[in-house]
Amino acid sequence: MTADCRVVAGAGEPDPRVFGDPRVVAACFEYLPACVFVFEGPEHVVAAINRTARAMLNPDRRVIGLPVREAFPEAAGQRLAEVLDTAYATGRRVSGRPVARPAGRRRRR
C-alpha cells in the first residue's frame, strides 16, 4: 500500500483528502521509518505500535493492551515510565535521552 502523507503546499494545514481518510492515516503510521508506540491513560497502556517498532521486538512478544511497566519491564530504571507520567500529568511534551531498545530482539549487523 502506498500512502501520501504530504501537506498541501503553502496551506500550512493537513490536506483533508489525505488526513480525513482513517485508512491513509493508519498507513502513514504503520510505515513510518521510526519506532512509534502509542500509549493510553494514566497507566500508559500500549494501544498501538507500528511495524518498525514491532521489528525491534521478539516476534512472539505481545505488548498491546499491557501497561508500559508490564510491557517493558527491562526499561525499569531508565525513566521511561516516569517521563510518560510527567507528559500525561502536565499535558506537555517531554523529551530526553533515548532509552535502551526493548530486550528480545538482536540488532542486525
Secondary structure, DSSP 8 states (H G I E B T S, - for coil): ------B-TTT-SB-HHHHT-HHHHHHHHHT-SS--EEEETTTTEEEEE-HHHHHHS-TT---TTSBHHHH-GGGTTTTHHHHHHHHHHH-S----------SSS----
